[in-house]
Amino acid sequence: MPSTTHHGPASATERPRDAGAEAHQNFKTPSLRRRMACWLYEGILMFGVVFIAGYLFDSLSQSRHALDHRAIRMGFLFVVFGIYFTWFWAKGQTLAMKTWHIRLRDKSGAPVTQLRALWRYVLSWMWFLPPLAIVGPLGLGAGEITVLTLGWVAVWALLSRFHPQRQFWHDAWAGTRLVQA
């Protein structure tokens, strides 16, 4: 019976990966276009999260109308979004990030902790807080709010061009980075 023991050099498929090369590869920042496509896809997927959370909220609060308990509903959705993003970011990827082959890591390349993911969630509201802070006092209409919000999103995304690794600024502040998976 022939021996199945292999004493020669390992083939390319059997060779263990070089940890340094793998870490270097994982530090490559995805293009802004790809990150924004992922961001848009994430927004589409959030409709399902909002639907399920809204149904749960309406069932628990016996609400008959979407504007019933509006402030509490918004707080509830803020918490649900926080749980969703913190959970998946601590695992490395949301569904949208898996689709676009993007992974979240800390600045050293290690997986993020739940606490760091939560901090990133709080800081990620920079995508929306500046325009939301302006619209209240100005009493703007829906069209103006949309233009203002989309304009700010574009500005915030383009500001990543000024970061040394082209990361979003909320990632830099949170000590995280988006890398190619």
Backbone as a printed PyTorch tensor [residue, N CA C, xyz], in Angstrom:
tensor([[[  0.8540,  -1.1780,   0.0000],
         [  0.0000,   0.0000,   0.0000],
         [  0.8960,   1.2360,   0.0000]],

        [[  0.6220,   2.1960,  -0.9170],
         [  1.4800,   3.3770,  -0.9990],
         [  1.2940,   4.2750,   0.2260]],

        [[  2.3670,   4.9280,   0.5930],
         [  2.3480,   5.8370,   1.7350],
         [  1.6590,   7.1540,   1.3590]],

        [[  0.8390,   7.6860,   2.2440],
         [  0.1660,   8.9670,   1.9980],
         [  0.8710,  10.1060,   2.7100]],

        [[  1.9860,   9.8040,   3.3700],
         [  2.7360,  10.8420,   4.0710],
         [  3.4980,  11.6740,   3.0600]],

        [[  3.4230,  12.9660,   3.2030],
         [  4.0920,  13.8850,   2.2760],
         [  5.2030,  14.5930,   3.0390]],

        [[  6.4460,  14.3920,   2.5990],
         [  7.5760,  14.9810,   3.3010],
         [  8.1820,  16.1490,   2.5410]],

        [[  7.7110,  16.4190,   1.3570],
         [  8.2760,  17.5050,   0.5500],
         [  7.6930,  18.8450,   0.9550]],

        [[  8.1010,  19.8880,   0.2300],
         [  7.5650,  21.2180,   0.5360],
         [  6.0640,  21.2670,   0.3010]],

        [[  5.3830,  22.0470,   1.1000],
         [  3.9260,  22.1770,   0.9800],
         [  3.5660,  22.8640,  -0.3200]],

        [[  2.4730,  22.4310,  -0.9060],
         [  2.0140,  23.0820,  -2.1280],
         [  1.4070,  24.4390,  -1.7740]],

        [[  1.0870,  25.2270,  -2.7990],
         [  0.5300,  26.5680,  -2.5630],
         [ -0.7970,  26.4990,  -1.8210]],

        [[ -1.5600,  25.4300,  -2.0720],
         [ -2.8490,  25.3280,  -1.3900],
         [ -2.7030,  24.8550,   0.0390]],

        [[ -1.6000,  24.1480,   0.3520],
         [ -1.4030,  23.6360,   1.7010],
         [ -0.5940,  24.5950,   2.5750]],

        [[  0.0840,  25.5230,   1.9580],
         [  0.9880,  26.4160,   2.6770],
         [  0.2050,  27.3390,   3.6100]],

        [[  0.6210,  27.4510,   4.8730],
         [ -0.0780,  28.3830,   5.7700],
         [  0.1220,  29.8130,   5.2910]],

        [[ -0.8910,  30.6110,   5.5180],
         [ -0.8150,  32.0130,   5.1010],
         [  0.1590,  32.7860,   5.9680]],

        [[  0.8340,  33.7150,   5.3510],
         [  1.7260,  34.6070,   6.0770],
         [  0.8690,  35.6560,   6.7770]],

        [[  0.8940,  35.6720,   8.1040],
         [  0.0370,  36.5800,   8.8810],
         [  0.3240,  38.0350,   8.5410]],

        [[  1.5700,  38.3810,   8.3320],
         [  1.9200,  39.7610,   7.9920],
         [  1.3610,  40.1770,   6.6530]],

        [[  1.4440,  39.2850,   5.6720],
         [  0.9120,  39.5970,   4.3420],
         [ -0.6050,  39.7140,   4.3870]],

        [[ -1.2370,  38.8360,   5.1860],
         [ -2.6900,  38.8920,   5.2920],
         [ -3.1350,  40.1860,   5.9650]],

        [[ -2.4500,  40.5830,   7.0190],
         [ -2.8010,  41.8270,   7.7040],
         [ -2.6110,  43.0200,   6.7830]],

        [[ -1.5330,  43.0090,   6.0010],
         [ -1.2950,  44.1180,   5.0680],
         [ -2.4010,  44.1780,   4.0210]],

        [[ -2.8060,  43.0150,   3.5200],
         [ -3.8660,  42.9650,   2.5150],
         [ -5.1770,  43.4910,   3.0910]],

        [[ -5.4750,  43.1530,   4.3420],
         [ -6.7300,  43.5680,   4.9640],
         [ -6.7740,  45.0580,   5.2620]],

        [[ -5.6520,  45.7230,   5.2380],
         [ -5.6320,  47.1480,   5.5370],
         [ -5.9380,  48.0010,   4.3180]],

        [[ -6.1720,  47.4070,   3.1830],
         [ -6.4790,  48.1830,   1.9900],
         [ -7.8870,  48.7660,   2.1060]],

        [[ -7.9730,  50.0850,   1.9820],
         [ -9.2510,  50.7740,   2.1040],
         [-10.0580,  50.6090,   0.8190]],

        [[-11.3180,  50.1870,   0.9250],
         [-12.1690,  50.1060,  -0.2730],
         [-12.3720,  51.5080,  -0.8630]],

        [[-12.6590,  51.5660,  -2.1280],
         [-12.8690,  52.8600,  -2.7820],
         [-14.0800,  53.5640,  -2.1800]],

        [[-14.0900,  54.8790,  -2.3070],
         [-15.2140,  55.6610,  -1.8060],
         [-16.5060,  55.2360,  -2.5020]],

        [[-16.4420,  54.9690,  -3.7710],
         [-17.6220,  54.5390,  -4.5230],
         [-18.1860,  53.2410,  -3.9360]],

        [[-17.3000,  52.2980,  -3.6380],
         [-17.7380,  51.0290,  -3.0850],
         [-18.3030,  51.2040,  -1.6730]],

        [[-17.6690,  52.0230,  -0.8500],
         [-18.1740,  52.2650,   0.5030],
         [-19.5310,  52.9460,   0.4650]],

        [[-19.7170,  53.8840,  -0.4700],
         [-21.0070,  54.5750,  -0.5620],
         [-22.0930,  53.6550,  -1.1350]],

        [[-21.7290,  52.7580,  -2.0450],
         [-22.6990,  51.7700,  -2.5410],
         [-23.1380,  50.8690,  -1.3940]],

        [[-22.1920,  50.4740,  -0.5600],
         [-22.5020,  49.6670,   0.6270],
         [-23.3990,  50.4560,   1.5770]],

        [[-23.0880,  51.7280,   1.7600],
         [-23.8740,  52.6050,   2.6380],
         [-25.3180,  52.6970,   2.1390]],

        [[-25.4860,  52.8640,   0.8270],
         [-26.8210,  52.9530,   0.2360],
         [-27.5750,  51.6280,   0.3950]],

        [[-26.8970,  50.5150,   0.1380],
         [-27.5060,  49.1980,   0.2920],
         [-27.9050,  48.9600,   1.7520]],

        [[-27.0550,  49.4000,   2.6680],
         [-27.3740,  49.2790,   4.0980],
         [-28.6570,  50.0450,   4.4130]],

        [[-28.8010,  51.2330,   3.8260],
         [-30.0160,  52.0180,   4.0310],
         [-31.2550,  51.2970,   3.5350]],

        [[-31.1440,  50.6090,   2.4110],
         [-32.2730,  49.8520,   1.8700],
         [-32.6260,  48.6990,   2.8090]],

        [[-31.6020,  48.0040,   3.3050],
         [-31.8480,  46.8870,   4.2210],
         [-32.4740,  47.3500,   5.5370]],

        [[-32.1890,  48.5860,   5.9110],
         [-32.7260,  49.1050,   7.1700],
         [-34.2460,  49.2680,   7.1200]],

        [[-34.8310,  49.3180,   5.9210],
         [-36.2920,  49.3670,   5.8280],
         [-36.9020,  48.1450,   6.5080]],

        [[-36.2930,  46.9760,   6.3270],
         [-36.7810,  45.7630,   6.9780],
         [-36.6540,  45.8400,   8.4900]],

        [[-35.5240,  46.3650,   8.9530],
         [-35.3200,  46.5170,  10.3980],
         [-36.3590,  47.4820,  10.9650]],

        [[-36.6060,  48.5860,  10.2720],
         [-37.5970,  49.5680,  10.7250],
         [-38.9930,  48.9420,  10.7310]],

        [[-39.3150,  48.1700,   9.7140],
         [-40.6290,  47.5370,   9.6450],
         [-40.8520,  46.6030,  10.8330]],

        [[-39.8810,  45.7350,  11.0910],
         [-40.0270,  44.7740,  12.1860],
         [-40.0420,  45.4950,  13.5400]],

        [[-39.1410,  46.4630,  13.7130],
         [-39.0970,  47.2130,  14.9750],
         [-40.3770,  48.0250,  15.1630]],

        [[-40.8760,  48.6200,  14.0770],
         [-42.1200,  49.3890,  14.1510],
         [-43.3060,  48.5110,  14.5200]],

        [[-43.3460,  47.3240,  13.9440],
         [-44.4170,  46.3800,  14.2660],
         [-44.3430,  45.9820,  15.7370]],

        [[-43.1300,  45.7050,  16.2110],
         [-42.9460,  45.3580,  17.6190],
         [-43.3550,  46.5160,  18.5250]],

        [[-42.9310,  47.7300,  18.1670],
         [-43.2790,  48.9040,  18.9680],
         [-44.7940,  49.0960,  19.0030]],

        [[-45.4430,  49.0150,  17.8360],
         [-46.8980,  49.2010,  17.7810],
         [-47.6310,  48.1330,  18.5860]],

        [[-47.1290,  46.8990,  18.5510],
         [-47.7570,  45.8210,  19.3130],
         [-47.6140,  46.0610,  20.8080]],

        [[-46.4210,  46.4700,  21.2340],
         [-46.1830,  46.6780,  22.6610],
         [-46.8790,  47.9260,  23.2000]],

        [[-46.9550,  48.9750,  22.3670],
         [-47.5440,  50.2340,  22.8410],
         [-49.0170,  50.3850,  22.4610]],

        [[-49.5510,  49.4280,  21.7160],
         [-50.9350,  49.4780,  21.2450],
         [-51.1950,  50.7300,  20.4000]],

        [[-50.1940,  51.1680,  19.6730],
         [-50.3270,  52.3410,  18.8020],
         [-51.1900,  51.9860,  17.5960]],

        [[-52.0110,  52.9350,  17.1980],
         [-52.8700,  52.7600,  16.0210],
         [-52.3930,  53.6070,  14.8510]],

        [[-51.4810,  54.5280,  15.1080],
         [-51.0180,  55.4580,  14.0840],
         [-49.5090,  55.6510,  14.2420]],

        [[-48.8290,  55.8280,  13.1400],
         [-47.3640,  55.9540,  13.1660],
         [-46.8810,  57.1710,  13.9520]],

        [[-47.7360,  58.1740,  14.0940],
         [-47.3280,  59.3660,  14.8340],
         [-47.6610,  59.2860,  16.3260]],

        [[-48.3360,  58.2020,  16.7450],
         [-48.5760,  58.0080,  18.1780],
         [-47.2420,  57.7560,  18.8660]],

        [[-47.0280,  58.4120,  19.9740],
         [-45.7960,  58.2130,  20.7580],
         [-44.5400,  58.4280,  19.8950]],

        [[-44.5570,  59.4720,  19.0850],
         [-43.4970,  59.6990,  18.0910],
         [-42.0960,  59.7680,  18.7070]],

        [[-41.9280,  60.5280,  19.7760],
         [-40.6040,  60.6800,  20.3820],
         [-40.1120,  59.3480,  20.9590]],

        [[-41.0060,  58.6080,  21.5930],
         [-40.6240,  57.3080,  22.1520],
         [-40.2770,  56.3440,  21.0200]],

        [[-41.0450,  56.3870,  19.9340],
         [-40.7830,  55.5260,  18.7690],
         [-39.3970,  55.8250,  18.1900]],

        [[-39.0520,  57.0980,  18.0640],
         [-37.7300,  57.4560,  17.5180],
         [-36.6210,  56.9830,  18.4490]],

        [[-36.8210,  57.1230,  19.7540],
         [-35.8400,  56.6150,  20.7110],
         [-35.6970,  55.1060,  20.6290]],

        [[-36.8300,  54.4210,  20.4740],
         [-36.8240,  52.9640,  20.3410],
         [-36.0510,  52.5550,  19.0880]],

        [[-36.2950,  53.2300,  17.9690],
         [-35.5830,  52.9100,  16.7320],
         [-34.0860,  53.2080,  16.8460]],

        [[-33.7350,  54.2760,  17.5580],
         [-32.3290,  54.5910,  17.7890],
         [-31.6480,  53.4360,  18.5280]],

        [[-32.3090,  52.9010,  19.5310],
         [-31.7590,  51.7750,  20.3020],
         [-31.6930,  50.5150,  19.4360]],

        [[-32.7480,  50.2400,  18.6660],
         [-32.7560,  49.0580,  17.7980],
         [-31.6330,  49.1500,  16.7650]],

        [[-31.4750,  50.3180,  16.1400],
         [-30.3690,  50.4940,  15.1870],
         [-29.0280,  50.2890,  15.8790]],

        [[-28.8980,  50.8150,  17.0840],
         [-27.6540,  50.6510,  17.8410],
         [-27.3440,  49.1930,  18.1060]],

        [[-28.3590,  48.4280,  18.4970],
         [-28.1670,  46.9980,  18.7340],
         [-27.7750,  46.3010,  17.4360]],

        [[-28.4930,  46.6060,  16.3580],
         [-28.2170,  45.9840,  15.0500],
         [-26.7690,  46.2360,  14.6260]],

        [[-26.3830,  47.5110,  14.5790],
         [-25.0510,  47.8290,  14.0850],
         [-23.9540,  47.3710,  15.0470]],

        [[-24.1450,  47.5520,  16.3380],
         [-23.1270,  47.1190,  17.3030],
         [-22.9100,  45.6170,  17.2060]],

        [[-23.9750,  44.8720,  17.1180],
         [-23.8740,  43.4120,  17.0300],
         [-23.0960,  43.0030,  15.7850]],

        [[-23.5160,  43.4870,  14.6250],
         [-22.8840,  43.0500,  13.3800],
         [-21.4690,  43.6120,  13.2130]],

        [[-21.2340,  44.8410,  13.6110],
         [-19.8790,  45.3920,  13.5070],
         [-18.9120,  44.6480,  14.4060]],

        [[-19.3570,  44.2260,  15.5870],
         [-18.4910,  43.4350,  16.4760],
         [-18.1910,  42.0710,  15.8570]],

        [[-19.0700,  41.6020,  14.9870],
         [-18.8250,  40.3600,  14.2520],
         [-17.9710,  40.6150,  13.0030]],

        [[-17.7930,  41.8780,  12.6400],
         [-16.9380,  42.2320,  11.5130],
         [-17.6680,  42.8190,  10.3210]],

        [[-18.9200,  42.4210,  10.0990],
         [-19.6310,  42.8640,   8.9040],
         [-21.1430,  42.8240,   9.1060]],

        [[-21.8190,  43.7820,   8.4770],
         [-23.2660,  43.6940,   8.3280],
         [-23.5260,  42.9380,   7.0260]],

        [[-24.7850,  42.6680,   6.7220],
         [-25.1100,  41.9790,   5.4720],
         [-24.6460,  42.7930,   4.2660]],

        [[-24.8600,  44.0930,   4.3060],
         [-24.4260,  44.9450,   3.1930],
         [-22.9050,  44.9150,   3.0480]],

        [[-22.1890,  44.9230,   4.1610],
         [-20.7280,  44.8790,   4.1110],
         [-20.2430,  43.5490,   3.5430]],

        [[-20.9390,  42.4520,   3.8460],
         [-20.5820,  41.1480,   3.2690],
         [-20.7670,  41.1820,   1.7590]],

        [[-21.8680,  41.7790,   1.3250],
         [-22.1580,  41.8530,  -0.1060],
         [-21.0750,  42.6320,  -0.8530]],

        [[-20.6060,  43.7100,  -0.2620],
         [-19.6140,  44.5670,  -0.9070],
         [-18.1760,  44.2310,  -0.4910]],

        [[-17.9960,  43.1270,   0.2210],
         [-16.6600,  42.6590,   0.6340],
         [-15.8910,  43.7280,   1.4020]],

        [[-16.5590,  44.2660,   2.4050],
         [-15.9580,  45.2770,   3.2830],
         [-16.0450,  44.7440,   4.7080]],

        [[-15.0000,  44.9550,   5.4600],
         [-14.9430,  44.4810,   6.8450],
         [-14.5580,  45.6430,   7.7490]],

        [[-15.0640,  45.6240,   8.9720],
         [-14.7240,  46.6430,   9.9630],
         [-13.6660,  46.0820,  10.8970]],

        [[-12.6040,  46.8290,  11.0940],
         [-11.5070,  46.4520,  11.9920],
         [-11.1350,  47.6560,  12.8440]],

        [[-10.3670,  47.4080,  13.9040],
         [ -9.8260,  48.5490,  14.6360],
         [ -8.5740,  49.0140,  13.8990]],

        [[ -7.9270,  50.0750,  14.4010],
         [ -6.8030,  50.6380,  13.6380],
         [ -5.6140,  49.7120,  13.5330]],

        [[ -5.5070,  48.7090,  14.4130],
         [ -4.3940,  47.7690,  14.3200],
         [ -4.7390,  46.5510,  13.4600]],

        [[ -5.9840,  46.4690,  12.9940],
         [ -6.4000,  45.3580,  12.1440],
         [ -7.1360,  44.2600,  12.8820]],

        [[ -7.2970,  44.3930,  14.1830],
         [ -8.0100,  43.3870,  14.9790],
         [ -9.5230,  43.6160,  14.8880]],

        [[-10.3190,  42.5810,  15.1490],
         [-11.7740,  42.7820,  15.1950],
         [-12.1310,  43.8170,  16.2600]],

        [[-13.2200,  44.5320,  16.0260],
         [-13.6270,  45.5650,  16.9820],
         [-14.3970,  44.9340,  18.1320]],

        [[-14.2930,  45.5570,  19.2900],
         [-15.0530,  45.1180,  20.4590],
         [-16.4610,  45.6840,  20.3620]],

        [[-17.3460,  45.1720,  21.1880],
         [-18.7210,  45.6940,  21.2080],
         [-18.7270,  47.1530,  21.6440]],

        [[-17.8620,  47.5000,  22.5880],
         [-17.8060,  48.8830,  23.0560],
         [-17.3280,  49.8230,  21.9450]],

        [[-16.3180,  49.4100,  21.1980],
         [-15.8320,  50.2330,  20.0870],
         [-16.8900,  50.3220,  18.9820]],

        [[-17.5920,  49.2250,  18.7340],
         [-18.6710,  49.2370,  17.7370],
         [-19.7880,  50.1850,  18.1700]],

        [[-20.0910,  50.1840,  19.4620],
         [-21.1120,  51.1100,  19.9700],
         [-20.6520,  52.5560,  19.8190]],

        [[-19.3970,  52.8370,  20.1130],
         [-18.8470,  54.1820,  19.9610],
         [-18.8970,  54.6030,  18.4930]],

        [[-18.5880,  53.6730,  17.5760],
         [-18.6760,  53.9730,  16.1440],
         [-20.1200,  54.2850,  15.7550]],

        [[-21.0780,  53.5530,  16.3340],
         [-22.4830,  53.8130,  16.0410],
         [-22.8560,  55.2320,  16.4460]],

        [[-22.4780,  55.6430,  17.6450],
         [-22.7870,  56.9990,  18.1140],
         [-22.1430,  58.0270,  17.1750]],

        [[-20.8730,  57.8260,  16.8370],
         [-20.1790,  58.7800,  15.9670],
         [-20.6880,  58.7490,  14.5230]],

        [[-21.2430,  57.6190,  14.0960],
         [-21.7420,  57.5330,  12.7240],
         [-22.9610,  58.4160,  12.4870]],

        [[-23.5510,  58.9090,  13.5560],
         [-24.6720,  59.8310,  13.3850],
         [-24.2120,  61.1640,  12.7980]],

        [[-22.9040,  61.3360,  12.6270],
         [-22.3990,  62.5290,  11.9250],
         [-22.9060,  62.5750,  10.4840]],

        [[-23.3520,  61.4280,   9.9600],
         [-23.9540,  61.4170,   8.6270],
         [-25.2470,  62.2350,   8.6060]],

        [[-25.9220,  62.3460,   9.7510],
         [-27.2510,  62.9700,   9.7630],
         [-27.4420,  64.1030,  10.7610]],

        [[-26.7030,  64.1360,  11.8460],
         [-26.9490,  65.1360,  12.8820],
         [-26.7920,  66.5860,  12.4300]],

        [[-25.7460,  66.9530,  11.6950],
         [-25.6410,  68.3670,  11.2920],
         [-26.8620,  68.8800,  10.5160]],

        [[-27.3390,  68.1730,   9.4800],
         [-28.5390,  68.7070,   8.8180],
         [-29.7800,  68.6590,   9.7070]],

        [[-29.9010,  67.6300,  10.5550],
         [-31.0620,  67.5590,  11.4440],
         [-31.0540,  68.6840,  12.4690]],

        [[-29.8790,  69.1030,  12.8970],
         [-29.7790,  70.2040,  13.8620],
         [-30.1910,  71.5250,  13.2400]],

        [[-30.0350,  71.6530,  11.9360],
         [-30.3570,  72.9020,  11.2340],
         [-31.8440,  72.9930,  10.8860]],

        [[-32.4460,  71.8660,  10.4990],
         [-33.8150,  71.9180,   9.9760],
         [-34.8490,  72.3050,  11.0280]],

        [[-34.6430,  71.9110,  12.2730],
         [-35.6110,  72.2460,  13.3230],
         [-35.8210,  73.7390,  13.4720]],

        [[-34.7620,  74.5110,  13.7530],
         [-34.9360,  75.9510,  13.9510],
         [-35.3690,  76.6990,  12.6870]],

        [[-34.9980,  76.1850,  11.5130],
         [-35.3180,  76.8950,  10.2720],
         [-36.7130,  76.5940,   9.7490]],

        [[-37.3380,  75.5290,  10.2200],
         [-38.6790,  75.1840,   9.7660],
         [-38.7350,  74.9060,   8.2630]],

        [[-37.7960,  74.1390,   7.7470],
         [-37.7170,  73.8560,   6.3150],
         [-38.7240,  72.7950,   5.8960]],

        [[-39.0620,  72.8180,   4.6160],
         [-39.9750,  71.8320,   4.0480],
         [-39.2420,  70.5410,   3.7180]],

        [[-40.0060,  69.5210,   3.3190],
         [-39.4520,  68.1930,   3.0470],
         [-38.4200,  68.2210,   1.9260]],

        [[-38.6890,  68.9720,   0.8550],
         [-37.7410,  69.0500,  -0.2580],
         [-36.4310,  69.6890,   0.1570]],

        [[-36.5270,  70.7570,   0.9290],
         [-35.3180,  71.4390,   1.3970],
         [-34.5250,  70.5610,   2.3640]],

        [[-35.2320,  69.8360,   3.2120],
         [-34.5670,  68.9260,   4.1510],
         [-33.8260,  67.8370,   3.3760]],

        [[-34.4580,  67.3040,   2.3450],
         [-33.8280,  66.2590,   1.5260],
         [-32.5680,  66.7790,   0.8590]],

        [[-32.6400,  67.9480,   0.2470],
         [-31.4680,  68.5270,  -0.4230],
         [-30.3530,  68.7910,   0.5810]],

        [[-30.6980,  69.3610,   1.7120],
         [-29.7120,  69.6540,   2.7470],
         [-29.0500,  68.3730,   3.2670]],

        [[-29.8530,  67.3500,   3.5300],
         [-29.3120,  66.0900,   4.0380],
         [-28.4280,  65.4030,   3.0030]],

        [[-28.8910,  65.3060,   1.7650],
         [-28.0790,  64.6730,   0.7180],
         [-26.8030,  65.4570,   0.4490]],

        [[-26.8930,  66.7740,   0.5210],
         [-25.6960,  67.6050,   0.3540],
         [-24.6850,  67.3340,   1.4480]],

        [[-25.1570,  67.2430,   2.6990],
         [-24.2470,  66.9630,   3.8130],
         [-23.6400,  65.5630,   3.6880]],

        [[-24.4430,  64.5670,   3.2840],
         [-23.9190,  63.2100,   3.1050],
         [-22.7870,  63.2220,   2.0800]],

        [[-22.9860,  63.9430,   0.9850],
         [-21.9340,  64.0420,  -0.0400],
         [-20.6840,  64.7150,   0.5220]],

        [[-20.8590,  65.7910,   1.2640],
         [-19.7180,  66.4970,   1.8590],
         [-19.0000,  65.5780,   2.8390]],

        [[-19.7510,  64.9110,   3.7250],
         [-19.1430,  64.0340,   4.7270],
         [-18.3690,  62.8970,   4.0560]],

        [[-18.9350,  62.3380,   2.9930],
         [-18.2400,  61.2660,   2.2800],
         [-16.9540,  61.7870,   1.6330]],

        [[-17.0290,  62.9440,   0.9950],
         [-15.8560,  63.5030,   0.3130],
         [-14.7630,  63.9460,   1.2880]],

        [[-15.1430,  64.2650,   2.5180],
         [-14.1430,  64.6370,   3.5170],
         [-13.1780,  63.4840,   3.8180]],

        [[-13.5850,  62.2550,   3.4970],
         [-12.6850,  61.1110,   3.7190],
         [-11.4500,  61.2060,   2.8370]],

        [[-11.5130,  61.9700,   1.7700],
         [-10.3460,  62.1660,   0.8990],
         [ -9.2060,  62.8670,   1.6270]],

        [[ -9.5320,  63.5730,   2.7040],
         [ -8.5190,  64.3020,   3.4530],
         [ -7.9260,  63.4830,   4.6070]],

        [[ -8.4230,  62.2900,   4.8230],
         [ -7.8570,  61.4040,   5.8450],
         [ -6.6690,  60.6600,   5.2170]],

        [[ -5.5830,  60.4650,   5.9600],
         [ -4.3960,  59.8000,   5.3780],
         [ -4.6810,  58.4230,   4.7620]],

        [[ -5.5580,  57.6330,   5.3720],
         [ -5.9090,  56.3240,   4.8000],
         [ -7.2660,  56.3600,   4.0830]],

        [[ -7.7640,  57.5600,   3.8330],
         [ -9.0480,  57.7670,   3.1370],
         [-10.2230,  57.1230,   3.8660]],

        [[-10.1510,  57.1090,   5.1850],
         [-11.2440,  56.5800,   6.0090],
         [-12.2300,  57.7030,   6.3070]],

        [[-13.4610,  57.3320,   6.6320],
         [-14.4190,  58.3220,   7.0900],
         [-13.9450,  58.8510,   8.4360]],

        [[-14.2410,  60.1010,   8.7250],
         [-13.7440,  60.7220,   9.9470],
         [-14.3470,  60.1170,  11.1970]],

        [[-15.5950,  59.6740,  11.1410],
         [-16.1520,  59.0320,  12.3290],
         [-15.4220,  57.7170,  12.6230]],

        [[-14.9040,  57.0400,  11.5940],
         [-14.0940,  55.8470,  11.8270],
         [-12.7690,  56.2120,  12.4830]],

        [[-12.1500,  57.2770,  12.0090],
         [-10.8830,  57.7130,  12.6030],
         [-11.0840,  58.0620,  14.0790]],

        [[-12.1540,  58.7530,  14.3860],
         [-12.4330,  59.1440,  15.7750],
         [-12.7740,  57.9320,  16.6520]],

        [[-13.4170,  56.9340,  16.0520],
         [-13.8090,  55.7330,  16.8080],
         [-12.6620,  54.7250,  16.9220]],

        [[-11.5680,  54.9580,  16.1830],
         [-10.4640,  54.0050,  16.1980],
         [-10.7600,  52.7620,  15.3720]],

        [[-11.5930,  52.9310,  14.3360],
         [-11.9410,  51.8250,  13.4540],
         [-11.5500,  52.1800,  12.0350]],

        [[-11.6280,  51.1710,  11.1740],
         [-11.3480,  51.3940,   9.7510],
         [-12.0890,  50.3570,   8.9170]],

        [[-12.5090,  50.7850,   7.7400],
         [-13.1350,  49.8870,   6.7900],
         [-12.0390,  49.3580,   5.8770]],

        [[-12.0080,  48.0290,   5.7090],
         [-10.9760,  47.4080,   4.8880],
         [-11.6330,  46.4410,   3.9200]],

        [[-10.8880,  46.0940,   2.8760],
         [-11.3920,  45.1000,   1.9330],
         [-11.3690,  43.7370,   2.5890]],

        [[-12.4570,  42.9950,   2.4080],
         [-12.5550,  41.6540,   3.0180],
         [-11.9290,  40.6280,   2.0860]]])
